């Protein structure tokens, strides 16, 4: 079987079945905390790490939209805020 992850990837990326769960975890966090940053998502999702990959994929696939950049207190650097795309939010409210 071909390895689908890099040796340097976090343990959460090493198991293929985790990807859908991690994406759903990110969606749930952003739904419950609209306007959160990637750093805040990471804090809320501990012990999972490397969720920026899921955030990027969800943005690329049209589930998340970027908001304004705000200063993240954890690092003092600016980070984008994230929101669920409205059409996706209406679908999730039925769940």
MARGU-521982 format. One line per 10 residues: number of its first residue (from 0); for each residue x, y, z of N, C-alpha, C. Coordinates in pm, whole numbers, plus 50000, padded with zeros to 5 digits. Layout:
NUM) X Y Z X Y Z X Y Z; ...
//
This chain:
0) 50084 49882 50000 50000 50000 50000 50089 50124 50000; 50055 50220 49916 50134 50342 49904 50104 50437 50019; 50208 50494 50073 50194 50590 50184 50133 50719 50133; 50027 50766 50199 49955 50887 50153 49988 51008 50236; 50090 51001 50320 50128 51113 50405 50279 51125 50408; 50327 51243 50447 50471 51263 50464 50509 51218 50605; 50631 51175 50623 50676 51134 50756 50672 51249 50855; 50680 51371 50807 50677 51488 50895 50535 51533 50928; 50433 51474 50865 50294 51512 50893 50256 51474 51035; 50163 51550 51097 50115 51513 51231 50040 51381 51225
10) 50024 51319 51339 49960 51187 51344 49819 51189 51289; 49751 51305 51295 49614 51312 51246 49606 51297 51095; 49715 51325 51025 49716 51314 50880 49755 51174 50834; 49797 51092 50924 49850 50961 50887 49743 50856 50863; 49622 50885 50899 49516 50788 50879 49411 50849 50788; 49389 50786 50676 49300 50839 50574 49159 50865 50627; 49111 50779 50715 48973 50794 50763 48955 50918 50848; 49062 50980 50892 49051 51099 50976 49018 51225 50896; 49050 51229 50770 49030 51351 50691 48885 51399 50692; 48787 51314 50663 48649 51363 50668 48609 51408 50809
20) 48655 51339 50909 48623 51378 51046 48685 51512 51082; 48808 51534 51040 48874 51662 51068 48805 51776 50995; 48763 51752 50872 48691 51856 50799 48559 51887 50869; 48489 51784 50916 48363 51807 50986 48388 51879 51118; 48497 51846 51185 48533 51914 51310 48553 52063 51285; 48625 52097 51179 48648 52238 51145 48515 52307 51115; 48429 52242 51036 48298 52302 51005 48216 52324 51132; 48218 52228 51222 48142 52241 51347 48195 52358 51431; 48327 52371 51438 48387 52479 51517 48352 52615 51457; 48364 52627 51324 48335 52755 51260 48186 52787 51270
30) 48101 52685 51263 47957 52709 51279 47926 52762 51419; 47991 52703 51519 47966 52742 51658 48040 52870 51699; 48147 52905 51627 48228 53023 51658 48256 53101 51529; 48153 53159 51467 48177 53231 51341 48276 53345 51361; 48364 53359 51263 48464 53465 51271 48589 53425 51346; 48605 53295 51373 48726 53252 51443 48842 53244 51343; 48962 53246 51397 49084 53238 51315 49134 53094 51315; 49232 53066 51230 49290 52932 51227 49351 52897 51362; 49414 52993 51427 49473 52968 51559 49367 52932 51662; 49253 53000 51656 49144 52969 51749 49083 52832 51719
40) 49074 52798 51591 49024 52666 51553 49115 52559 51610; 49247 52579 51596 49343 52483 51652 49326 52468 51802; 49307 52580 51873 49289 52575 52018 49164 52497 52056; 49057 52520 51983 48930 52454 52013 48929 52307 51974; 49018 52268 51885 49020 52131 51834 49125 52042 51899; 49194 52092 52002 49298 52011 52064 49241 51877 52105; 49313 51770 52084 49456 51755 52056 49491 51752 51908; 49393 51773 51820 49423 51769 51677 49505 51890 51636; 49597 51867 51544 49683 51974 51494 49685 51969 51341; 49738 52073 51282 49750 52076 51136 49617 52096 51065
50) 49522 52159 51133 49390 52177 51073 49388 52281 50963; 49496 52356 50947 49501 52455 50839 49481 52386 50704; 49521 52259 50693 49500 52185 50568 49351 52167 50542; 49277 52134 50647 49133 52117 50632 49066 52250 50603; 49113 52357 50668 49056 52490 50644 49077 52528 50497; 49198 52507 50447 49228 52540 50307 49141 52459 50212; 49126 52331 50239 49045 52245 50152 48899 52286 50156; 48847 52318 50274 48708 52360 50286 48684 52494 50216; 48782 52582 50222 48772 52710 50150 48775 52686 50000; 48866 52604 49955 48879 52573 49813 48751 52507 49760
60) 48689 52422 49841 48568 52351 49798 48440 52432 49817; 48452 52554 49869 48337 52643 49877 48254 52633 50004; 48305 52565 50107 48231 52553 50232 48258 52670 50327; 48379 52725 50322 48417 52836 50409 48450 52959 50327; 48424 53075 50385 48464 53201 50322 48550 53279 50421; 48642 53356 50366 48731 53437 50448 48663 53566 50489; 48692 53607 50612 48649 53737 50659 48770 53829 50666; 48759 53930 50748 48869 54024 50763 48985 53960 50840; 49100 54021 50832 49216 53977 50908 49217 54049 51042; 49238 53974 51148 49248 54032 51282 49376 53983 51348
70) 49420 54055 51448 49542 54016 51518 49508 53901 51614; 49575 53789 51593 49554 53671 51678 49638 53687 51803; 49577 53685 51921 49652 53710 52044 49762 53607 52073; 49745 53485 52024 49844 53381 52051 49981 53411 51993; 49985 53478 51877 50112 53507 51811 50135 53656 51789; 50029 53734 51796 50040 53876 51766 50039 53905 51617; 50027 53801 51534 50024 53820 51389 49879 53823 51342; 49861 53879 51224 49726 53885 51167 49688 53750 51107; 49563 53711 51130 49508 53589 51070 49370 53622 51016; 49332 53552 50911 49199 53568 50852 49094 53505 50944
80) 48978 53564 50943 48865 53503 51013 48790 53415 50913; 48719 53317 50965 48651 53220 50880 48504 53212 50914; 48424 53196 50809 48279 53184 50822 48231 53071 50730; 48120 53010 50768 48058 52910 50682 47983 52984 50572; 47999 52938 50450 47926 52998 50338 47777 52984 50367; 47700 53087 50340 47559 53091 50378 47479 52972 50330; 47498 52932 50205 47420 52820 50154 47453 52692 50229; 47578 52678 50271 47619 52561 50348 47560 52566 50489; 47555 52684 50548 47502 52699 50681 47355 52658 50687; 47279 52694 50585 47137 52657 50583 47121 52505 50573
90) 47212 52437 50505 47207 52292 50497 47243 52229 50632; 47340 52290 50703 47386 52236 50829 47283 52257 50940; 47201 52360 50929 47103 52387 51033 46997 52277 51038; 46977 52208 50929 46880 52098 50927 46934 51972 50992; 47064 51970 51019 47126 51850 51077 47108 51847 51226
//
